[in-house]
Amino acid sequence: LFDLQRDIAKRNNCIMDGRDIGTVVLPDAQVKIFLTASPEERATRRYNELIEKGTQVDYKDVLEDLIQRDYNDSHREIAPLKPAADSIVIDNTGLTLEGSMLAVLEHINKGYETGNSGAIFKFVSFSDPGTNPSLGDLEHQEHHHRKDWKTYPFICYY
């Protein structure tokens, strides 16, 4: 997966998400955003997502699982979860998807204006979330975002 991700980034302008993209996979990326939210916010998003799918869960269990996963990921020896030293940390607690997107784009475009970013992006409304495309579909889609944005950093392709 590591080599595939690097190859995709080498051959394409793209935005990738993952817990080690900015620190391990693409440490030289032009823009690195570490998107986070409070554990309670993320657990609420995940809980609601699971309930919408018809899964019976207890909020307390979802929160405990999320906290444990964060702990495990941030304390692992290889590629621990942490913001890259040169990343922009954005806390999207209390923000909608559109609010989160605007916050990210504001930082990216600010970097573009000062010469610190290689691309400029425009905000696109998320009226139709769509579905996750295959890698082949990405070349033909103008816009896509992951449906699981509620718990993970969103991904947008332009």
PyRosetta script that sets phi, psi and omega in degrees:
from pyrosetta import init, pose_from_sequence

init()
pose = pose_from_sequence("LFDLQRDIAKRNNCIMDGRDIGTVVLPDAQVKIFLTASPEERATRRYNELIEKGTQVDYKDVLEDLIQRDYNDSHREIAPLKPAADSIVIDNTGLTLEGSMLAVLEHINKGYETGNSGAIFKFVSFSDPGTNPSLGDLEHQEHHHRKDWKTYPFICYY")
pose.set_psi(1, -41.9)
pose.set_omega(1, 180.0)
pose.set_phi(2, -54.1)
pose.set_psi(2, -50.9)
pose.set_omega(2, -179.2)
pose.set_phi(3, -65.4)
pose.set_psi(3, -39.5)
pose.set_omega(3, 178.8)
pose.set_phi(4, -62.7)
pose.set_psi(4, -44.8)
pose.set_omega(4, 179.7)
pose.set_phi(5, -62.5)
pose.set_psi(5, -44.9)
pose.set_omega(5, 178.3)
pose.set_phi(6, -63.7)
pose.set_psi(6, -39.5)
pose.set_omega(6, 179.5)
pose.set_phi(7, -65.2)
pose.set_psi(7, -42.9)
pose.set_omega(7, 178.2)
pose.set_phi(8, -59.6)
pose.set_psi(8, -47.3)
pose.set_omega(8, -178.4)
pose.set_phi(9, -66.4)
pose.set_psi(9, -33.5)
pose.set_omega(9, -179.4)
pose.set_phi(10, -68.6)
pose.set_psi(10, -37.2)
pose.set_omega(10, -175.1)
pose.set_phi(11, -95.4)
pose.set_psi(11, -9.4)
pose.set_omega(11, -174.6)
pose.set_phi(12, -140.2)
pose.set_psi(12, 152.0)
pose.set_omega(12, 164.7)
pose.set_phi(13, -78.2)
pose.set_psi(13, 124.6)
pose.set_omega(13, -177.0)
pose.set_phi(14, -153.0)
pose.set_psi(14, 165.9)
pose.set_omega(14, 172.1)
pose.set_phi(15, -119.4)
pose.set_psi(15, 126.2)
pose.set_omega(15, 180.0)
pose.set_phi(16, -117.4)
pose.set_psi(16, 151.0)
pose.set_omega(16, 173.5)
pose.set_phi(17, -126.3)
pose.set_psi(17, 154.1)
pose.set_omega(17, 179.0)
pose.set_phi(18, 160.9)
pose.set_psi(18, 162.2)
pose.set_omega(18, -174.1)
pose.set_phi(19, -75.6)
pose.set_psi(19, -11.3)
pose.set_omega(19, 178.8)
pose.set_phi(20, -133.7)
pose.set_psi(20, 18.5)
pose.set_omega(20, -177.7)
pose.set_phi(21, -62.6)
pose.set_psi(21, -50.0)
pose.set_omega(21, -175.8)
pose.set_phi(22, -75.9)
pose.set_psi(22, -20.7)
pose.set_omega(22, -177.6)
pose.set_phi(23, -101.6)
pose.set_psi(23, -30.0)
pose.set_omega(23, -174.1)
pose.set_phi(24, -120.5)
pose.set_psi(24, -53.3)
pose.set_omega(24, -172.8)
pose.set_phi(25, -72.1)
pose.set_psi(25, -50.6)
pose.set_omega(25, -177.6)
pose.set_phi(26, -128.9)
pose.set_psi(26, 64.9)
pose.set_omega(26, -176.8)
pose.set_phi(27, -65.8)
pose.set_psi(27, -16.8)
pose.set_omega(27, 179.5)
pose.set_phi(28, -102.8)
pose.set_psi(28, 17.0)
pose.set_omega(28, 179.8)
pose.set_phi(29, -58.6)
pose.set_psi(29, 147.3)
pose.set_omega(29, -178.9)
pose.set_phi(30, -66.3)
pose.set_psi(30, -37.6)
pose.set_omega(30, -179.1)
pose.set_phi(31, -132.2)
pose.set_psi(31, 130.5)
pose.set_omega(31, 177.2)
pose.set_phi(32, -126.0)
pose.set_psi(32, 121.3)
pose.set_omega(32, 178.2)
pose.set_phi(33, -114.9)
pose.set_psi(33, 126.0)
pose.set_omega(33, 173.4)
pose.set_phi(34, -103.9)
pose.set_psi(34, 101.2)
pose.set_omega(34, -176.8)
pose.set_phi(35, -91.5)
pose.set_psi(35, 126.9)
pose.set_omega(35, -177.3)
pose.set_phi(36, -139.7)
pose.set_psi(36, 170.7)
pose.set_omega(36, 173.9)
pose.set_phi(37, -156.0)
pose.set_psi(37, 164.7)
pose.set_omega(37, 179.5)
pose.set_phi(38, -62.2)
pose.set_psi(38, 152.3)
pose.set_omega(38, 177.5)
pose.set_phi(39, -56.5)
pose.set_psi(39, -38.1)
pose.set_omega(39, -179.7)
pose.set_phi(40, -65.2)
pose.set_psi(40, -42.0)
pose.set_omega(40, 178.2)
pose.set_phi(41, -63.2)
pose.set_psi(41, -47.2)
pose.set_omega(41, -179.3)
pose.set_phi(42, -65.7)
pose.set_psi(42, -38.1)
pose.set_omega(42, 177.9)
pose.set_phi(43, -66.6)
pose.set_psi(43, -38.9)
pose.set_omega(43, 177.2)
pose.set_phi(44, -63.2)
pose.set_psi(44, -44.0)
pose.set_omega(44, 178.3)
pose.set_phi(45, -60.9)
pose.set_psi(45, -47.1)
pose.set_omega(45, -179.3)
pose.set_phi(46, -64.6)
pose.set_psi(46, -43.9)
pose.set_omega(46, 178.7)
pose.set_phi(47, -57.6)
pose.set_psi(47, -49.3)
pose.set_omega(47, -179.7)
pose.set_phi(48, -62.9)
pose.set_psi(48, -38.9)
pose.set_omega(48, 178.0)
pose.set_phi(49, -62.5)
pose.set_psi(49, -44.4)
pose.set_omega(49, 179.6)
pose.set_phi(50, -66.3)
pose.set_psi(50, -41.2)
pose.set_omega(50, 178.4)
pose.set_phi(51, -62.2)
pose.set_psi(51, -43.1)
pose.set_omega(51, 177.8)
pose.set_phi(52, -59.7)
pose.set_psi(52, -31.8)
pose.set_omega(52, 179.6)
pose.set_phi(53, -82.4)
pose.set_psi(53, -4.4)
pose.set_omega(53, 179.8)
pose.set_phi(54, 89.9)
pose.set_psi(54, 10.6)
pose.set_omega(54, 179.5)
pose.set_phi(55, -87.1)
pose.set_psi(55, 126.8)
pose.set_omega(55, 177.6)
pose.set_phi(56, -84.2)
pose.set_psi(56, 116.7)
pose.set_omega(56, -179.1)
pose.set_phi(57, -139.2)
pose.set_psi(57, 161.6)
pose.set_omega(57, 175.6)
pose.set_phi(58, -104.4)
pose.set_psi(58, 131.0)
pose.set_omega(58, -178.5)
pose.set_phi(59, -53.7)
pose.set_psi(59, -43.4)
pose.set_omega(59, -178.6)
pose.set_phi(60, -59.0)
pose.set_psi(60, -40.0)
pose.set_omega(60, 178.1)
pose.set_phi(61, -66.0)
pose.set_psi(61, -41.3)
pose.set_omega(61, 179.2)
pose.set_phi(62, -62.0)
pose.set_psi(62, -44.9)
pose.set_omega(62, 179.7)
pose.set_phi(63, -63.0)
pose.set_psi(63, -47.0)
pose.set_omega(63, 179.9)
pose.set_phi(64, -61.4)
pose.set_psi(64, -42.4)
pose.set_omega(64, 178.5)
pose.set_phi(65, -62.6)
pose.set_psi(65, -42.7)
pose.set_omega(65, -179.6)
pose.set_phi(66, -64.1)
pose.set_psi(66, -44.9)
pose.set_omega(66, 179.2)
pose.set_phi(67, -62.5)
pose.set_psi(67, -42.0)
pose.set_omega(67, 179.3)
pose.set_phi(68, -65.4)
pose.set_psi(68, -42.1)
pose.set_omega(68, 178.6)
pose.set_phi(69, -62.4)
pose.set_psi(69, -44.7)
pose.set_omega(69, 178.0)
pose.set_phi(70, -59.6)
pose.set_psi(70, -43.2)
pose.set_omega(70, 179.4)
pose.set_phi(71, -62.1)
pose.set_psi(71, -49.5)
pose.set_omega(71, -179.5)
pose.set_phi(72, -59.1)
pose.set_psi(72, -46.4)
pose.set_omega(72, -177.6)
pose.set_phi(73, -66.8)
pose.set_psi(73, -35.1)
pose.set_omega(73, -178.3)
pose.set_phi(74, -82.7)
pose.set_psi(74, -11.8)
pose.set_omega(74, 179.9)
pose.set_phi(75, -112.5)
pose.set_psi(75, 5.4)
pose.set_omega(75, 178.4)
pose.set_phi(76, -73.2)
pose.set_psi(76, 153.5)
pose.set_omega(76, -177.2)
pose.set_phi(77, -71.2)
pose.set_psi(77, -43.0)
pose.set_omega(77, -177.2)
pose.set_phi(78, -99.9)
pose.set_psi(78, 125.8)
pose.set_omega(78, 176.6)
pose.set_phi(79, 52.8)
pose.set_psi(79, 57.9)
pose.set_omega(79, 179.7)
pose.set_phi(80, -66.8)
pose.set_psi(80, 151.9)
pose.set_omega(80, 176.5)
pose.set_phi(81, -68.3)
pose.set_psi(81, 116.2)
pose.set_omega(81, 176.1)
pose.set_phi(82, -167.7)
pose.set_psi(82, 152.1)
pose.set_omega(82, 176.5)
pose.set_phi(83, -70.7)
pose.set_psi(83, 144.1)
pose.set_omega(83, 173.4)
pose.set_phi(84, -64.7)
pose.set_psi(84, 150.1)
pose.set_omega(84, -178.2)
pose.set_phi(85, -56.7)
pose.set_psi(85, -32.0)
pose.set_omega(85, -178.3)
pose.set_phi(86, -103.6)
pose.set_psi(86, 19.5)
pose.set_omega(86, 179.4)
pose.set_phi(87, -87.6)
pose.set_psi(87, 160.5)
pose.set_omega(87, 173.6)
pose.set_phi(88, -97.6)
pose.set_psi(88, 123.4)
pose.set_omega(88, 179.9)
pose.set_phi(89, -94.9)
pose.set_psi(89, 124.3)
pose.set_omega(89, 178.5)
pose.set_phi(90, -122.0)
pose.set_psi(90, 122.2)
pose.set_omega(90, 175.9)
pose.set_phi(91, -95.1)
pose.set_psi(91, 114.7)
pose.set_omega(91, -178.2)
pose.set_phi(92, -100.6)
pose.set_psi(92, 23.7)
pose.set_omega(92, 175.3)
pose.set_phi(93, -57.3)
pose.set_psi(93, 126.3)
pose.set_omega(93, 178.3)
pose.set_phi(94, 82.9)
pose.set_psi(94, -3.5)
pose.set_omega(94, 179.8)
pose.set_phi(95, -94.4)
pose.set_psi(95, 148.8)
pose.set_omega(95, 171.7)
pose.set_phi(96, -77.7)
pose.set_psi(96, 175.0)
pose.set_omega(96, 174.8)
pose.set_phi(97, -58.5)
pose.set_psi(97, -46.7)
pose.set_omega(97, -179.7)
pose.set_phi(98, -62.9)
pose.set_psi(98, -40.1)
pose.set_omega(98, 177.1)
pose.set_phi(99, -63.9)
pose.set_psi(99, -38.8)
pose.set_omega(99, 177.3)
pose.set_phi(100, -65.1)
pose.set_psi(100, -44.4)
pose.set_omega(100, -179.6)
pose.set_phi(101, -62.1)
pose.set_psi(101, -44.1)
pose.set_omega(101, 179.1)
pose.set_phi(102, -62.1)
pose.set_psi(102, -39.7)
pose.set_omega(102, 179.1)
pose.set_phi(103, -63.3)
pose.set_psi(103, -43.4)
pose.set_omega(103, 179.0)
pose.set_phi(104, -65.2)
pose.set_psi(104, -48.8)
pose.set_omega(104, -177.8)
pose.set_phi(105, -63.3)
pose.set_psi(105, -33.5)
pose.set_omega(105, 176.7)
pose.set_phi(106, -59.5)
pose.set_psi(106, -45.0)
pose.set_omega(106, 179.3)
pose.set_phi(107, -68.4)
pose.set_psi(107, -40.9)
pose.set_omega(107, 179.3)
pose.set_phi(108, -63.6)
pose.set_psi(108, -48.1)
pose.set_omega(108, -177.2)
pose.set_phi(109, -68.8)
pose.set_psi(109, -31.3)
pose.set_omega(109, 174.9)
pose.set_phi(110, -62.5)
pose.set_psi(110, -41.9)
pose.set_omega(110, 176.6)
pose.set_phi(111, -64.3)
pose.set_psi(111, -37.6)
pose.set_omega(111, 178.6)
pose.set_phi(112, -62.9)
pose.set_psi(112, -44.2)
pose.set_omega(112, -178.6)
pose.set_phi(113, -63.8)
pose.set_psi(113, -30.1)
pose.set_omega(113, -178.9)
pose.set_phi(114, -97.2)
pose.set_psi(114, 2.7)
pose.set_omega(114, 178.6)
pose.set_phi(115, 85.5)
pose.set_psi(115, 10.4)
pose.set_omega(115, -178.1)
pose.set_phi(116, -99.3)
pose.set_psi(116, 3.4)
pose.set_omega(116, -179.4)
pose.set_phi(117, -135.0)
pose.set_psi(117, 145.7)
pose.set_omega(117, -177.0)
pose.set_phi(118, -91.4)
pose.set_psi(118, 1.4)
pose.set_omega(118, -176.1)
pose.set_phi(119, -148.7)
pose.set_psi(119, 156.5)
pose.set_omega(119, 174.3)
pose.set_phi(120, -123.3)
pose.set_psi(120, 140.0)
pose.set_omega(120, -176.0)
pose.set_phi(121, -124.1)
pose.set_psi(121, 153.3)
pose.set_omega(121, 174.3)
pose.set_phi(122, -112.9)
pose.set_psi(122, 150.8)
pose.set_omega(122, 177.4)
pose.set_phi(123, -74.8)
pose.set_psi(123, 134.9)
pose.set_omega(123, 176.2)
pose.set_phi(124, -121.2)
pose.set_psi(124, 132.1)
pose.set_omega(124, -179.2)
pose.set_phi(125, -65.2)
pose.set_psi(125, 144.2)
pose.set_omega(125, 179.9)
pose.set_phi(126, -102.3)
pose.set_psi(126, 59.5)
pose.set_omega(126, -178.7)
pose.set_phi(127, -75.5)
pose.set_psi(127, -28.8)
pose.set_omega(127, 179.0)
pose.set_phi(128, -126.5)
pose.set_psi(128, 103.6)
pose.set_omega(128, -175.3)
pose.set_phi(129, -62.8)
pose.set_psi(129, -24.6)
pose.set_omega(129, 178.6)
pose.set_phi(130, 69.0)
pose.set_psi(130, -160.8)
pose.set_omega(130, 179.6)
pose.set_phi(131, -131.5)
pose.set_psi(131, 168.8)
pose.set_omega(131, 179.0)
pose.set_phi(132, -72.6)
pose.set_psi(132, 120.9)
pose.set_omega(132, 179.3)
pose.set_phi(133, -84.2)
pose.set_psi(133, 165.5)
pose.set_omega(133, 171.1)
pose.set_phi(134, -79.5)
pose.set_psi(134, 168.2)
pose.set_omega(134, 179.0)
pose.set_phi(135, -58.2)
pose.set_psi(135, -37.1)
pose.set_omega(135, 178.8)
pose.set_phi(136, -63.6)
pose.set_psi(136, -35.5)
pose.set_omega(136, -179.6)
pose.set_phi(137, -68.4)
pose.set_psi(137, -26.3)
pose.set_omega(137, -175.1)
pose.set_phi(138, -60.6)
pose.set_psi(138, -33.5)
pose.set_omega(138, -179.8)
pose.set_phi(139, -64.8)
pose.set_psi(139, -25.5)
pose.set_omega(139, -174.2)
pose.set_phi(140, -102.1)
pose.set_psi(140, -2.8)
pose.set_omega(140, -178.4)
pose.set_phi(141, -105.0)
pose.set_psi(141, 134.0)
pose.set_omega(141, 178.5)
pose.set_phi(142, -78.6)
pose.set_psi(142, -32.6)
pose.set_omega(142, -176.3)
pose.set_phi(143, -150.1)
pose.set_psi(143, 140.6)
pose.set_omega(143, 176.7)
pose.set_phi(144, -157.1)
pose.set_psi(144, 144.6)
pose.set_omega(144, 169.7)
pose.set_phi(145, -138.1)
pose.set_psi(145, 151.8)
pose.set_omega(145, -178.0)
pose.set_phi(146, -70.2)
pose.set_psi(146, 141.7)
pose.set_omega(146, 179.0)
pose.set_phi(147, -71.6)
pose.set_psi(147, -21.9)
pose.set_omega(147, -177.9)
pose.set_phi(148, -90.7)
pose.set_psi(148, 27.0)
pose.set_omega(148, -179.9)
pose.set_phi(149, -59.1)
pose.set_psi(149, -21.6)
pose.set_omega(149, -175.4)
pose.set_phi(150, -65.4)
pose.set_psi(150, -28.4)
pose.set_omega(150, -178.0)
pose.set_phi(151, -113.0)
pose.set_psi(151, -21.5)
pose.set_omega(151, -176.9)
pose.set_phi(152, -124.0)
pose.set_psi(152, 159.5)
pose.set_omega(152, 175.1)
pose.set_phi(153, -56.0)
pose.set_psi(153, 137.4)
pose.set_omega(153, -179.3)
pose.set_phi(154, -71.4)
pose.set_psi(154, 162.8)
pose.set_omega(154, 178.2)
pose.set_phi(155, -130.3)
pose.set_psi(155, 132.7)
pose.set_omega(155, -179.2)
pose.set_phi(156, -131.9)
pose.set_psi(156, 138.8)
pose.set_omega(156, -179.8)
pose.set_phi(157, -118.4)
pose.set_psi(157, 133.3)
pose.set_omega(157, 177.7)
pose.set_phi(158, -128.8)
pose.dump_pdb("model.pdb")
